[in-house]
Amino acid sequence: MAVAQALHSNRADAVGEIVTEANVPALNAALADRGIDAGRIISILPVAAQTLMTAAPAQFRVLYRAH
């Protein structure tokens, strides 16, 4: 008899996040380094560059399904 497992959608480690430079080669390298395949990616969000107080380049914020 199969035992049903509860889906734990409120786990703190259910979703992972990484931030990379806003270019495709850097994004692909970061995903490959962490072993994240396309099927696990939830969203890739652009983060605008900051130019006033502290200069920061544009970035990608990647949300993915953790193991």
CNS distance restraints for C-alpha pairs under 8 A (distance, minus, plus):
assign (resid   9 and name CA) (resid  14 and name CA) 6.88 0.50 0.50
assign (resid  10 and name CA) (resid  14 and name CA) 7.36 0.50 0.50
assign (resid  13 and name CA) (resid  66 and name CA) 6.56 0.50 0.50
assign (resid  14 and name CA) (resid  65 and name CA) 6.09 0.50 0.50
assign (resid  14 and name CA) (resid  66 and name CA) 5.24 0.50 0.50
assign (resid  14 and name CA) (resid  67 and name CA) 7.30 0.50 0.50
assign (resid  15 and name CA) (resid  63 and name CA) 6.61 0.50 0.50
assign (resid  15 and name CA) (resid  64 and name CA) 5.62 0.50 0.50
assign (resid  15 and name CA) (resid  65 and name CA) 4.80 0.50 0.50
assign (resid  15 and name CA) (resid  66 and name CA) 5.24 0.50 0.50
assign (resid  16 and name CA) (resid  63 and name CA) 5.75 0.50 0.50
assign (resid  16 and name CA) (resid  64 and name CA) 5.21 0.50 0.50
assign (resid  16 and name CA) (resid  65 and name CA) 6.08 0.50 0.50
assign (resid  16 and name CA) (resid  66 and name CA) 5.46 0.50 0.50
assign (resid  17 and name CA) (resid  61 and name CA) 7.01 0.50 0.50
assign (resid  17 and name CA) (resid  62 and name CA) 5.54 0.50 0.50
assign (resid  17 and name CA) (resid  63 and name CA) 4.67 0.50 0.50
assign (resid  17 and name CA) (resid  64 and name CA) 6.32 0.50 0.50
assign (resid  18 and name CA) (resid  61 and name CA) 5.96 0.50 0.50
assign (resid  18 and name CA) (resid  62 and name CA) 5.29 0.50 0.50
assign (resid  18 and name CA) (resid  63 and name CA) 6.85 0.50 0.50
assign (resid  19 and name CA) (resid  59 and name CA) 6.60 0.50 0.50
assign (resid  19 and name CA) (resid  60 and name CA) 5.60 0.50 0.50
assign (resid  19 and name CA) (resid  61 and name CA) 4.55 0.50 0.50
assign (resid  19 and name CA) (resid  62 and name CA) 6.16 0.50 0.50
assign (resid  20 and name CA) (resid  26 and name CA) 6.56 0.50 0.50
assign (resid  20 and name CA) (resid  27 and name CA) 5.95 0.50 0.50
assign (resid  20 and name CA) (resid  30 and name CA) 7.02 0.50 0.50
assign (resid  20 and name CA) (resid  59 and name CA) 5.54 0.50 0.50
assign (resid  20 and name CA) (resid  60 and name CA) 5.28 0.50 0.50
assign (resid  20 and name CA) (resid  61 and name CA) 6.68 0.50 0.50
assign (resid  20 and name CA) (resid  62 and name CA) 7.98 0.50 0.50
assign (resid  21 and name CA) (resid  26 and name CA) 5.99 0.50 0.50
assign (resid  21 and name CA) (resid  27 and name CA) 6.85 0.50 0.50
assign (resid  21 and name CA) (resid  57 and name CA) 7.39 0.50 0.50
assign (resid  21 and name CA) (resid  58 and name CA) 6.53 0.50 0.50
assign (resid  21 and name CA) (resid  59 and name CA) 4.50 0.50 0.50
assign (resid  21 and name CA) (resid  60 and name CA) 6.08 0.50 0.50
assign (resid  22 and name CA) (resid  26 and name CA) 7.35 0.50 0.50
assign (resid  22 and name CA) (resid  27 and name CA) 7.23 0.50 0.50
assign (resid  22 and name CA) (resid  46 and name CA) 7.32 0.50 0.50
assign (resid  22 and name CA) (resid  57 and name CA) 7.89 0.50 0.50
assign (resid  22 and name CA) (resid  58 and name CA) 5.46 0.50 0.50
assign (resid  22 and name CA) (resid  59 and name CA) 4.20 0.50 0.50
assign (resid  22 and name CA) (resid  60 and name CA) 5.11 0.50 0.50
assign (resid  23 and name CA) (resid  27 and name CA) 6.23 0.50 0.50
assign (resid  23 and name CA) (resid  59 and name CA) 7.91 0.50 0.50
assign (resid  24 and name CA) (resid  28 and name CA) 6.04 0.50 0.50
assign (resid  25 and name CA) (resid  29 and name CA) 6.09 0.50 0.50
assign (resid  26 and name CA) (resid  30 and name CA) 6.15 0.50 0.50
assign (resid  27 and name CA) (resid  31 and name CA) 6.27 0.50 0.50
assign (resid  27 and name CA) (resid  60 and name CA) 7.60 0.50 0.50
assign (resid  28 and name CA) (resid  32 and name CA) 6.07 0.50 0.50
assign (resid  29 and name CA) (resid  33 and name CA) 6.03 0.50 0.50
assign (resid  30 and name CA) (resid  34 and name CA) 6.42 0.50 0.50
assign (resid  31 and name CA) (resid  35 and name CA) 6.06 0.50 0.50
assign (resid  31 and name CA) (resid  36 and name CA) 5.07 0.50 0.50
assign (resid  31 and name CA) (resid  37 and name CA) 7.11 0.50 0.50
assign (resid  32 and name CA) (resid  36 and name CA) 6.16 0.50 0.50
assign (resid  32 and name CA) (resid  37 and name CA) 7.61 0.50 0.50
assign (resid  36 and name CA) (resid  40 and name CA) 6.53 0.50 0.50
assign (resid  36 and name CA) (resid  41 and name CA) 7.54 0.50 0.50
assign (resid  36 and name CA) (resid  64 and name CA) 7.84 0.50 0.50
assign (resid  37 and name CA) (resid  41 and name CA) 7.13 0.50 0.50
assign (resid  40 and name CA) (resid  64 and name CA) 5.38 0.50 0.50
assign (resid  40 and name CA) (resid  65 and name CA) 5.04 0.50 0.50
assign (resid  40 and name CA) (resid  66 and name CA) 7.62 0.50 0.50
assign (resid  41 and name CA) (resid  62 and name CA) 7.37 0.50 0.50
assign (resid  41 and name CA) (resid  63 and name CA) 6.23 0.50 0.50
assign (resid  41 and name CA) (resid  64 and name CA) 4.25 0.50 0.50
assign (resid  41 and name CA) (resid  65 and name CA) 6.37 0.50 0.50
assign (resid  42 and name CA) (resid  62 and name CA) 7.65 0.50 0.50
assign (resid  42 and name CA) (resid  63 and name CA) 5.42 0.50 0.50
assign (resid  42 and name CA) (resid  64 and name CA) 4.93 0.50 0.50
assign (resid  42 and name CA) (resid  65 and name CA) 6.76 0.50 0.50
assign (resid  43 and name CA) (resid  62 and name CA) 5.85 0.50 0.50
assign (resid  43 and name CA) (resid  63 and name CA) 5.23 0.50 0.50
assign (resid  43 and name CA) (resid  64 and name CA) 6.93 0.50 0.50
assign (resid  44 and name CA) (resid  60 and name CA) 6.34 0.50 0.50
assign (resid  44 and name CA) (resid  61 and name CA) 5.73 0.50 0.50
assign (resid  44 and name CA) (resid  62 and name CA) 4.51 0.50 0.50
assign (resid  44 and name CA) (resid  63 and name CA) 6.44 0.50 0.50
assign (resid  45 and name CA) (resid  60 and name CA) 5.58 0.50 0.50
assign (resid  45 and name CA) (resid  61 and name CA) 5.02 0.50 0.50
assign (resid  45 and name CA) (resid  62 and name CA) 6.30 0.50 0.50
assign (resid  46 and name CA) (resid  58 and name CA) 7.43 0.50 0.50
assign (resid  46 and name CA) (resid  59 and name CA) 6.05 0.50 0.50
assign (resid  46 and name CA) (resid  60 and name CA) 4.69 0.50 0.50
assign (resid  46 and name CA) (resid  61 and name CA) 6.25 0.50 0.50
assign (resid  47 and name CA) (resid  58 and name CA) 5.75 0.50 0.50
assign (resid  47 and name CA) (resid  59 and name CA) 5.01 0.50 0.50
assign (resid  47 and name CA) (resid  60 and name CA) 5.73 0.50 0.50
assign (resid  47 and name CA) (resid  61 and name CA) 6.68 0.50 0.50
assign (resid  48 and name CA) (resid  57 and name CA) 7.61 0.50 0.50
assign (resid  48 and name CA) (resid  58 and name CA) 4.96 0.50 0.50
assign (resid  48 and name CA) (resid  59 and name CA) 6.74 0.50 0.50
assign (resid  49 and name CA) (resid  55 and name CA) 7.50 0.50 0.50
assign (resid  49 and name CA) (resid  56 and name CA) 5.50 0.50 0.50
assign (resid  49 and name CA) (resid  57 and name CA) 4.68 0.50 0.50
assign (resid  49 and name CA) (resid  58 and name CA) 4.04 0.50 0.50
assign (resid  49 and name CA) (resid  59 and name CA) 7.17 0.50 0.50
assign (resid  50 and name CA) (resid  54 and name CA) 6.69 0.50 0.50
assign (resid  50 and name CA) (resid  55 and name CA) 5.29 0.50 0.50
assign (resid  50 and name CA) (resid  56 and name CA) 5.05 0.50 0.50
assign (resid  50 and name CA) (resid  57 and name CA) 6.69 0.50 0.50
assign (resid  50 and name CA) (resid  58 and name CA) 7.56 0.50 0.50
assign (resid  51 and name CA) (resid  55 and name CA) 4.77 0.50 0.50
assign (resid  51 and name CA) (resid  56 and name CA) 6.76 0.50 0.50
